[in-house]
Amino acid sequence: MTEYIFLIPISLFLLLGVMSPGPSFILVAQTALSQSRKKAVAVSFGMGVGSAIFAFIASVGLFVLLEAVPWVYTSLKIIGGSYLCFLAYKMWKSSASTTTNHTKNYQPEHGLVKLFSVGLFTQLSNPKTAIVFASVFAAFLPKELPAYSYFLLVLLSFFIDTLWYIIVSTLLSTNKAQKVYERFKSAICKIASSFMAIMGLKLIVSRHLP
């Protein structure tokens, strides 16, 4: 099993990455506070699948493609940044809603599949995340990979992201947390939407690969 020791530093870097605040964290936190644990967990699984997809495409050379064909990266940035700005608008709009119609304004009753999709597309909206994956893999993967390495990397990425966001969902969906949210809902929504919009705009206007 010592041939798989390289998975340890990769796991640590991926864990530190997912724990850093970003659009994904904001979305999961907002869903847990404003709706329910079940819905936030659905978003979390979407995040995990998105992370697994990034791990897969990073392992097959996405960075080389983006570096060789700059317009692909530019297109992904614009699409992803625009999607984050759209989510920011929905959050800001929900800040003026009442408690009873808040969920209808922010995320309509489309069920868990819809929320899973929102989590997935939010995770995939930032192509820089895939580049981070590629950089970590390039730094720690050995030249001779043991069997099933790529499968394990994809599974590991899914597990780390999903588990972290489920923990966030559980902590922020408690009655106490939701009562605090209801008290300061307008301010929290506006702050969250502002950060989301800044991240989206920053993604759109950035010119180079990180």
SULTABEL-V607934 format. One record per backbone hydrogen bond with DSSP energy under -0.5 kcal/mol. CO is the residue of the C=O (numbers start at 0). NH is the residue of the N-H. E is the energy in kcal/mol with one decimal. If there is no record, write none. Layout:
((CO;NH;E) (CO;NH;E))
//
This chain:
((0;3;-2.0) (1;4;-1.6) (3;6;-1.9) (4;7;-1.7) (4;8;-0.6) (5;9;-1.3) (6;10;-2.3) (7;11;-2.1) (8;12;-2.3) (9;13;-2.5) (10;14;-2.4) (11;15;-2.4) (12;16;-2.1) (13;17;-2.4) (14;18;-1.7) (15;19;-0.8) (16;19;-0.7) (21;25;-2.3) (22;26;-2.3) (23;27;-2.3) (24;28;-2.8) (25;29;-2.6) (26;30;-2.3) (27;31;-2.6) (28;32;-2.4) (29;33;-2.3) (30;34;-2.1) (35;39;-2.0) (36;40;-2.6) (37;41;-1.8) (38;42;-1.9) (39;43;-2.1) (40;44;-2.2) (41;45;-1.5) (42;46;-2.2) (43;47;-2.3) (44;48;-2.3) (45;49;-2.3) (46;50;-2.4) (47;51;-2.1) (48;52;-2.3) (49;53;-2.3) (50;54;-2.4) (51;55;-2.1) (52;56;-2.7) (53;57;-2.3) (54;58;-1.7) (55;59;-1.0) (56;61;-1.4) (57;60;-1.2) (60;64;-1.5) (61;65;-2.7) (62;66;-2.3) (63;67;-1.9) (64;68;-2.5) (68;71;-1.5) (68;72;-0.9) (69;73;-2.3) (70;74;-2.4) (71;75;-2.3) (72;76;-2.4) (73;77;-2.2) (74;78;-2.5) (75;79;-2.7) (76;80;-3.0) (77;81;-2.2) (78;82;-1.9) (79;83;-2.0) (80;84;-2.1) (81;85;-2.0) (82;86;-2.2) (83;87;-2.2) (84;88;-2.1) (85;89;-2.1) (86;90;-2.3) (87;91;-2.6) (88;92;-2.5) (89;93;-1.7) (90;94;-0.8) (91;94;-0.9) (92;95;-1.1) (93;96;-1.3) (97;101;-0.7) (100;104;-1.7) (101;105;-2.3) (102;106;-1.6) (107;109;-2.7) (109;113;-0.6) (110;114;-1.6) (111;115;-2.6) (112;116;-2.2) (113;117;-2.2) (114;118;-2.3) (115;119;-2.4) (116;120;-2.9) (117;121;-2.1) (118;122;-2.1) (119;123;-2.2) (120;124;-0.7) (121;124;-0.6) (122;125;-0.8) (124;126;-0.7) (125;128;-1.6) (125;129;-0.6) (126;130;-1.4) (127;131;-2.1) (128;132;-2.2) (129;133;-2.4) (130;134;-2.4) (131;135;-2.5) (132;136;-2.7) (133;137;-2.5) (134;138;-1.8) (135;139;-1.7) (136;140;-2.7) (142;144;-0.8) (145;148;-1.4) (147;151;-2.4) (148;152;-2.3) (149;153;-2.2) (150;154;-2.4) (151;155;-2.7) (152;156;-2.3) (153;157;-2.2) (154;158;-2.5) (155;159;-2.6) (156;160;-2.0) (157;161;-2.4) (158;162;-2.5) (159;163;-2.1) (160;164;-2.3) (161;165;-2.0) (162;166;-2.0) (163;167;-2.2) (164;168;-2.5) (165;169;-2.5) (166;170;-2.4) (167;171;-2.3) (168;172;-0.9) (170;173;-0.6) (173;177;-2.5) (174;178;-2.1) (175;179;-2.0) (176;180;-2.1) (177;181;-2.5) (178;182;-1.6) (179;183;-1.8) (183;187;-2.6) (184;188;-2.8) (185;189;-2.0) (186;190;-2.5) (187;191;-2.8) (188;192;-2.7) (189;193;-2.0) (190;194;-2.3) (191;195;-2.3) (192;196;-2.6) (193;197;-2.4) (194;198;-2.3) (195;199;-2.2) (196;200;-2.9) (197;201;-2.6) (198;202;-2.0) (199;203;-2.0) (200;204;-2.4) (201;205;-1.4))
//
